[in-house]
Amino acid sequence: MPALFLKDLRLLRRDRRALIVALAGPLLAIAIIATVVRRNQALGMRLPVVNEDQGRVARTFTQLLEEYAVVTEVSRPEAEALVRDRKEAAAAIVFPAHLSEASGQGRPAEVVLLTDPARGSGVEQARGILLLVEKRAAALADPVVVDLLSLREVSLTRTGPAPTRLERAIPGYSLTFVLLVVVLGTAMSMYDEHAWGMMPRLLIAPGRFTSMLIEKLLVRLLVGSGQLLLLLLFCQLVLGVSLGPSPLAVLLLVLAVVFPIVGLGMLTAGLAASREQTLGIGLASVFTFAYLGGLWSPIWAASPWVQRLSTIAFTSWAMQGMSDLMLRDGGLEALPVTAGLLFVNGHGVHRARDRAVQLAIRDALSLRPEARRWVVANAGGGPGAKWQGGAGSIR
């Protein structure tokens, strides 16, 4: 028993990269998350304000809002673009013209809140800030005047009722599940085939190596797309979650989402030098892209540098596409930009397959002559084929 324990301990010590990933990876992840969360406590949400009143009431509210959020005064068309089109704000506040005059004369007046219901947590925070500011304004001014103000919400992205908390959570958790399954499945299967000598066999087989590799990746693309579609259909049929008005748009978006995920799995296989490293690098990639894409928490709550970095992460565009279809009732017209950027991201990630190909070619060319003869003789992978040239001769 002690001999087996010591043997496994020696094997683990030999693979120093895997040991470093296993020990330092969680520490680095916790340190980054703690730094970001600690910094986020000092950050406020972006809250555009349209001041059409230019009076005392609007100025008082704007000054108080600046204590709780990053307030920028804009025109109404620009505020609508920030919320509806550019999706840089969850809500915008409009102080209509003659607000101060109506309040001073004891007539009811309303403040308009332009919202994107798909970003429910941001909308709720905007409501909470307004409620807090209203109470502070009542303490500073005439409470009767403040009580005459009412809030009217106008949705800019959805015509029906606001999505529930479950509906808002489905896109992020669905993408997380597919990330885990596809990235780890692709990376481990490709590394196992590499360890079994499959890459050298493909290199000497008739036909183009790249074409055969693409065919293998198409299988992973098909499996990952099927998993995501099945999960979304379950949410629609069992949980009553809307998938939008266009089934074709859902299918195209699923393919566009899974395409770069398969490439990330292949990149993981190319970077790993052992199966243990495949697991560590794969999990690190999944958690990093999940955080950058805002799959678990809204990206607007992150630090500014994280928000800038998220614009080049394919998970951010995948999350936006899923939200457009499921939470904003978008159809095919909502897909061109999102799906196009996903395919561009996927093409960039798939360029990393050169790393895996280079590793395979290097290993194939480094085989001893007798190993090459074995590969040629057993390229078909017969059941009796077994290399006896020693451990590590064929990886």
N, C-alpha and C positions, 0 to 999 in steps of 0.2 A: 504493500500500500504506500509506504513512504517513497518507494522508487518511482511509482507512477506520478505522485505529487511533484517530486523533484524534476522528473522529465518534462511534465507540462509547464512547470515554472521556468525551466531552461528554454523551452520553445517560445514562451511568451517574452522572455528577456531578449531573445535573438531578434525578434521583430520589434525593433525599438520605435519605429514610426507608429505602429499600432498602439504600443504602450503609451507614447506621448499623446496620441489622439484620445485614447481612453481616459487618461488622467487630466490632461490640460484642457481638453475640449469643453467639458462641463464648467470648469473654473472660468475659462474665457467667456463662455456664453453668459454665465451668471453675472460676471463683472460688467459686460456690455449692457445687459438688460437693467442691472441696478443703476448704472450711470445714466441710461436713457430715462428710466422712470424717475430718478431723483431730479433730473433736469426738467422733465415734463411737469413736475409739480409747480415750477415757476412760470410755465408757459400758459397762455390763454388761447382760446379758440379764436379763429378769424371771424369777425362779425361786421359785414358791410352795413352801413347806415345811410339811408336816403333822407336828407333833411330838406324837405320841401317847405317846411314851416318857417325856418330861420328866426324863430321866436324864442321867448324865455323858456317855455316848457321843453321844447326840443333840445335847446342848449343844455339845460339842466340834466336831462336824461342822457345826453351824449357824454357829458363829463363824467357822470356816474358809471356809465357803461365801460369807459376806458379803464376803470379800476379792476374789471373782471374779464375783459376780453381785448383782443387786438382790433380796435375799431378803425375803419377806414371809411371816410365819407365819399360816396360815389353817386352817380346819377341812377335813376330807376332802371333804364335799359342796361347799364353796366352791372347793376346788382342782380338783375334777372339772368344775365349771361354768366355771372360768377356762380350762381346757384344751379341753373338749369343746364347750361352748355359746358362751361369749363369745370364745373363740379369742384370748385375750390372753396366753397362755403356751404354749410348745411342749411343756413338760414340767413335772411337779411331783414333788417327792420326799416320800415318806411314811416316817417313822421309826416303826415299829409299837410298840405297847405292850410293855413288858418287854424291850426291846432291850438296854438296859444290863445288866439282870439276867442275861439269857441269855449275853451276851458275858463278863460277869464270872465265870460258872460254867463257861466253856469250852464252851458249847453253841452250835451254829451258829445264826445269825440272818440274816434277810434284810431289805434295804432295798428298798422298792417305788418304781419310777419310772413314774408315770402319763404317757403320751405321746400326742401327736397325730402319727402317722407322716407326715401330709401336710406337716408342717413339719420335714422331715428335717434340715436344717442346724441348727435349734435343738435337736433331739433329740440330734444328734451332739455339739453343744457342751455340752449338759447331761451327757452321758456323760463327755466329756473333763474337765469340772470335777469330777465325782464321783471320777474316777480320780486326779486331781491331789490332791484333798482327802484321799483315802484314803492316799496316800503320805505326805502331811504329818502325818496323824493317827498313822500308824504310827511316824513319827520322834518324835512327842511322847509317845505312850503305849506300851502293850505291843504290839509287832508281832503277837504270836500272837492277841491279842484282835481286832485289826483284820482279820487274815487269815480269821477265822471268819465275817466278814460277806460276804454274797453279794447280788447285784443281780438283781431280777426286774422285767422290764418288762411293763406292762399297757397295751395300746392301748385308748383310749377312743373312737376314731372309725373304726376299720377292723377288720374281722374276719379278713381274709385276710393274706397276707404284706405286709410293709412295701413301699411303692412304691419303685421304683428311682430313681436319680438322673435318668435320662432321663424317666421319667414325671413327676417333680416339675418338670422344666424345660419340658415341653410347654405347659402353660397360659400361662406368662408369654411365651414366644416366639411362640406363636400369636396372642395378643392384640397383641403388638408389631407383627407383620406386618399384621394387619388395621387397626390404628391408622394405620400408614404409608400403606397402599394406599387406605383409605377417606377419611381426612382429606385427603390430598393430591389424590386423584382428585376428590372432591367440590368442594374449594376451587378447583382449577384449572379444572374444567369450568364451574363457576358463574361464575368471573371471565371466562373466555373468552366465555361467552354474554353476559355483561354488556358486554364490550368489542365484541361483534358487534352490539349493539343489540337483543338478545333481550328484555331487561327492558322497554324502552319498548313493544315490540310486544305483549308480554303484557298491559301495562297498558291498551292500547286495544282488545285483543281482547275479543269477547263472553265472558261468564262471569266468575266471581270469580277475582281474581288469586291469592288465598291458596290456593284449591282447585287451580289449575294448578301453583302452586309445590309444594304437597304431593305432587302426582302425580309431579313431577320427582324429589322426594326419595325417594319410594317405590321408584323405580328403583335409586337408590344403596343403599337399605336391602336390596333384593332381591339386588343384586350382592354387597354386603358379607357378607350372611348366607350366600349361596352359597359365597363364598370360604372363610369360616370353617368351614362344614360340610364342604366338600371337604377342607380341611386336616386336620380332626379325623378324618374317615373314612380318610384316608391313614395317619394315625398309628395308627389302630386295626387296619386291615387289613395294613399293611406292617410297622409297628414293634411291633405287639402291645400298644398302650396301651389301657387300659380306659376306656370312656366312661360307665360307670355302668350301672345296671340298667334305666333308663328312656329309650328313644329320644325320647319326647315331651318329657321334661324337658330333654334336650339341645337340641331344636329351639326350645323356648320360651326357654331361656337364651340361645341364639345371637341370637334376635330382640331380646331385652332388652339384650344387650351392644352390638349394632351400632346400635341406635336412638340413643343419645347420641353415638356416634362420628360418625354422619352430621350431627348437629347441630353438633358441634365443627368439622367441615369447612365447614359453612355459615357459622359464626361467623368462621372464618379468612378466607373469601372476603369477608365484610362488612367486616372490619378492614383488608384489604389494599387499597392504592391502585395497585398494579402487579403484574404476574405475578411479578416477582422477590420482592416482599414476600410474596406468597402462599406461595412456597416457604420463605422464612425463618420467617414466623410459623407456618406449618404444622409445620415440623420442631421449632420451639421448643415448640409445644403438645404434640406427640407425646412428646418427651423428658420434658417436665415431668409429664404425666399418667402416663407409664410409670414414672417414678421414684416419684411419689406412690402409685401403685397397687402397688408392690412387684413389678413384672414382671421385674426383673433381679436384685434382691437382696431378702431378707426385710425387710419394713417395720419389724419389731421392732428391727432393727439401726440404724435411723435415729434422729435426735435426737427428743426428746419432742415438740417443736413440729411436726416433720414428721409424726409419728404422729398427732397431733391433726388436722392438716390433711388427712391421707389419708382420714379418716372421711367427708369430704364429696366426695371424688374418685370419680367413677363407675368408674374403673379399679380402685380398691380393692375395690369390691363385685363387679365383674366377675371379678377374680382369686379372690375368695372363692367365688363361685358355681361357677367352673370347678373349683376345688379340691374343693368339696363333692361334685361329681358324679364327677370323675375319680380323686380320691385318697382320698375318704372314703366311696365307694360310696353316695352319697346319691341319692334319687329325687325325685319331685314334692314330697314333704313338705319337702325342703330348699330349695325355690325361693321360696315366697311372699314372705318378707322380702327376700331378695336381689334377685329379679326386680322386686318392687315398688319398691325403692329405685332400681334402675337406670332404671325408667321415669320415676320422679320426677326423677332427675338429668337424664334425656334431655329431659323436658319443660322443665326450667329452661334447658338449653343451647339448645333449639329456640326459646325466647323471644328468643334473640339474632338470630333471622331478621329481627326488626323492623329491625335495623341495615341489613341488606342491602336490605330493602324500601324503607326511607327513602332509601338511596342511589339506588336505581332510580327512585323517584318524583322525587327532586330532579333527577336527570339528565334525566328525561323532561320535567319542567316547564321546565327551563332550555334546551331545544332552541329554536333560532330557528324562526320560522314556516315557512320553506322546509324545514327539517329535519323539522318535524312532518308537513308534507304528504308528504314522502318516506316517513316511517314508515308513514303511513296507506296510501299507494299501494303499499308493498311489504311490508305486514304478512305476506303469505303467504310471503315469502322466496324469490321467484323467482330463477332462476339469473342473470338479467340485471340484478338489482337491485344497484346500486352507488352509494353516496353520494359526490358530488363536491363537497361543500360545504367541503372542507378538513380537514386532519388534526385530530383531537380533537373534531370537531363532534358525532359520535355515538360514545359509548364503550360 
